[in-house]
Amino acid sequence: MKDFSIHALLLAAGYGKRLRPITNDIPKCLVKIGGSSLLELWIAKLIQSNVRSVLINTHYLSEKVNLFLNPRLLNKYKEIKIQISHEENLLGTAKTMINNKEFFRNKIGLLIHADNFYEGDLSNFLKAHFNRPKKCLLTMLTFKTDNPKSCGVVEIDSEGIVNKFYEKVENPPTNLANAAIYAFDNNFIDWIEEYTGSANDFSNDILPKLLGRIYTYKTSEFFADIGTPKMLEKANDFVNRKNINK
């Protein structure tokens, strides 16, 4: 690999249907936690992790994301190059990744669902990726969940490699959840380039093809999928308690 700089794709194009009515007038990536939008929280976190460039895909209420990413904010975060990839038609998480694969060429890549809130930084996760077993193309952040049937969950072997994956099944056999944060580099991009199957959703269409080749890093830091008003409230309560105890 010629360049060890880090590039990230923040997936921010979805409708946020489960979060309605909150998302009737605001895209989910601009929902606020502790006074800051999810999108701004992620941009700040990426800068802390020495990410040099971020690509944000947009679709639903994209004009509001464009307004949010105004010159004032771009100047505030001038340490990172911020680009937008607008999707006239919503592509799906896998197609978005595939269509932007050259953005990651000769880089360390991060694929992140911007509608998640993660308290931890990404440094230990990236270290885990750098030290993954050689056969693994992808590193996945995982966490223990109290509601495994609402998540994609994984079973892993003694090396921490995914051997089974279940996407939101009624009776999940494990509570080790996929945080939908992935690290990869050229070997994964090469695999994507050669992939000939139809792929729309990353979890349903890509991950099952990589069983035995996905390494995991389990975090103990607070993590929440901001998919429902209840989870949004839970994340805000966590941040408010943390601020009170400072």
C-alpha positions in Angstrom: 0.0 0.0 0.0 1.4 3.4 -1.0 -0.6 5.7 1.2 -1.6 4.9 4.8 -4.0 7.9 5.1 -7.5 7.2 6.3 -10.6 8.0 4.3 -14.2 7.5 5.6 -17.6 7.2 4.1 -20.5 8.4 6.3 -23.8 6.9 5.2 -26.3 9.6 5.8 -28.8 9.3 2.9 -31.6 7.3 4.6 -35.2 8.3 5.4 -35.1 7.6 9.1 -38.6 6.1 9.0 -38.5 4.5 12.4 -37.6 7.9 13.9 -40.7 9.7 12.7 -42.2 12.2 13.4 -38.8 13.6 14.4 -37.4 13.0 10.9 -40.4 14.4 9.0 -38.5 17.7 8.6 -34.9 16.8 9.4 -32.6 14.1 8.1 -31.6 11.6 10.7 -27.9 12.5 10.5 -28.8 16.0 11.7 -30.7 14.8 14.8 -29.0 16.3 17.9 -27.5 14.5 20.9 -26.2 16.6 23.7 -26.7 19.7 21.5 -24.7 18.5 18.5 -25.9 16.7 15.4 -24.9 13.2 14.8 -23.1 14.3 11.6 -21.0 16.9 13.4 -20.2 14.4 16.2 -18.9 12.0 13.6 -16.8 14.6 11.8 -15.2 15.6 15.1 -14.5 11.9 15.9 -13.0 11.3 12.5 -10.6 14.2 12.9 -9.6 12.8 16.3 -8.7 9.6 14.5 -6.6 11.4 11.9 -9.0 10.8 9.1 -7.9 13.1 6.2 -11.0 12.9 4.0 -14.7 12.1 4.5 -17.4 11.4 1.9 -21.0 11.9 3.0 -23.7 10.4 0.9 -27.1 12.3 0.8 -30.6 11.8 -0.5 -33.5 12.4 1.9 -33.7 16.2 2.7 -30.2 16.5 1.1 -30.7 20.3 0.9 -30.7 20.5 4.7 -27.4 18.6 4.9 -26.0 21.0 2.3 -27.0 24.0 4.3 -25.6 22.4 7.5 -22.2 21.9 5.8 -21.9 25.6 5.2 -18.6 27.5 4.9 -18.5 28.3 8.6 -18.7 24.7 9.6 -16.2 23.6 6.9 -13.8 26.2 8.2 -14.3 25.0 11.7 -13.2 21.5 10.6 -10.6 22.4 8.1 -8.4 19.6 9.2 -10.5 17.2 7.1 -11.6 17.4 3.5 -15.4 17.1 3.5 -17.1 16.0 0.2 -20.8 15.2 -0.6 -22.0 12.3 -2.9 -25.6 13.1 -3.7 -27.8 10.1 -4.7 -30.7 11.1 -6.9 -32.1 7.7 -6.3 -31.3 6.0 -3.0 -28.7 3.4 -3.8 -28.5 1.3 -0.7 -25.5 0.9 1.6 -23.7 -1.7 -0.6 -24.1 0.1 -3.9 -23.0 3.4 -2.3 -19.8 1.6 -1.1 -19.2 0.0 -4.5 -19.9 3.2 -6.5 -17.3 5.0 -4.4 -14.7 2.3 -4.2 -12.0 4.5 -5.9 -12.3 7.0 -3.0 -10.6 4.3 -0.9 -8.0 3.1 -3.3 -4.6 2.8 -1.6 -6.1 4.1 1.7 -7.3 2.7 5.0 -11.1 2.9 4.7 -13.9 3.4 7.2 -17.5 2.7 6.4 -19.8 4.2 9.0 -23.6 4.5 9.5 -23.9 8.1 10.5 -27.2 7.4 12.4 -25.3 5.6 15.2 -24.0 7.3 18.3 -20.6 5.9 19.6 -19.0 7.3 22.8 -15.6 5.8 22.1 -12.8 6.9 19.8 -11.8 4.8 16.8 -8.1 4.4 17.6 -8.3 1.0 19.3 -10.6 -0.2 16.6 -8.1 0.8 13.9 -5.3 -0.9 15.8 -7.3 -4.1 15.9 -7.7 -3.8 12.1 -4.0 -3.3 11.6 -3.4 -6.5 13.7 -6.2 -8.6 12.2 -5.6 -12.1 10.9 -4.2 -12.0 7.4 -7.1 -13.8 5.8 -9.6 -11.2 7.0 -10.7 -8.5 4.5 -12.8 -6.5 6.9 -12.8 -5.5 10.6 -16.2 -4.9 12.3 -16.9 -3.0 15.5 -19.2 -5.0 17.8 -21.0 -4.4 21.1 -23.1 -6.3 23.5 -26.8 -5.4 23.1 -29.8 -5.8 25.4 -32.1 -6.1 22.4 -30.4 -8.5 19.9 -33.5 -9.1 17.8 -33.4 -5.4 16.7 -29.8 -5.7 15.5 -27.6 -7.7 13.2 -25.7 -10.1 15.5 -22.7 -12.3 14.9 -21.1 -15.5 16.2 -17.3 -15.5 16.3 -14.6 -18.2 16.7 -11.7 -18.2 19.1 -9.8 -15.7 16.9 -12.6 -13.2 16.9 -13.6 -14.0 13.3 -17.2 -14.0 12.2 -18.5 -17.4 11.3 -22.2 -16.7 11.4 -24.3 -13.6 10.9 -28.0 -13.0 11.7 -29.7 -9.8 10.5 -32.6 -8.9 12.8 -34.0 -12.4 13.4 -36.8 -13.2 15.9 -34.7 -15.5 18.2 -31.1 -14.5 17.8 -28.6 -17.0 19.3 -26.2 -14.3 20.5 -26.2 -10.7 21.8 -23.0 -9.7 20.1 -24.2 -7.0 17.7 -22.7 -5.5 14.6 -22.2 -1.8 15.2 -22.1 -1.1 11.4 -18.7 0.5 11.6 -16.1 -1.3 9.3 -12.4 -0.8 8.5 -10.7 -2.2 5.4 -8.0 -1.5 2.9 -7.0 -2.5 -0.6 -7.6 -6.2 -0.4 -11.3 -5.5 0.4 -11.5 -3.0 -2.5 -10.0 -5.6 -4.8 -12.6 -8.1 -3.6 -15.4 -5.6 -4.2 -14.1 -4.8 -7.7 -14.2 -8.5 -8.6 -17.6 -9.1 -7.0 -20.2 -9.9 -9.7 -23.3 -10.4 -7.6 -26.2 -8.0 -7.1 -25.7 -6.0 -3.9 -27.9 -3.3 -2.4 -27.6 -3.7 1.4 -24.2 -4.1 2.9 -25.4 -6.3 5.8 -27.6 -8.6 3.8 -25.7 -8.8 0.5 -22.0 -8.4 1.4 -21.4 -9.6 4.9 -22.7 -13.2 4.3 -20.3 -13.5 1.4 -17.4 -12.8 3.8 -18.0 -15.3 6.6 -14.6 -16.4 7.9 -13.0 -13.2 6.6 -14.4 -10.6 9.0 -12.4 -9.8 12.1 -14.2 -8.2 15.1 -13.3 -5.7 17.8 -15.7 -5.6 20.7 -16.1 -2.2 22.4 -17.3 -1.6 26.0 -18.0 2.0 25.3 -21.6 3.3 25.0 -23.1 2.6 21.6 -26.7 3.3 20.3 -28.4 2.9 17.0 -30.5 6.1 16.8 -33.3 4.3 15.0 -36.2 5.1 17.3 -37.3 8.0 19.6 -36.6 5.7 22.6 -33.0 5.2 21.5 -32.5 8.9 20.8 -33.8 9.6 24.4 -31.4 6.9 25.8 -28.4 8.5 24.0 -29.3 12.0 25.2 -29.8 10.8 28.8 -26.3 9.2 28.6 -24.7 12.4 27.4 -26.5 14.5 29.9 -25.5 12.3 32.8 -21.9 12.3 31.6 -21.9 16.1 31.4 -23.4 16.5 34.9 -20.7 14.2 36.3 -17.8 16.1 34.7 
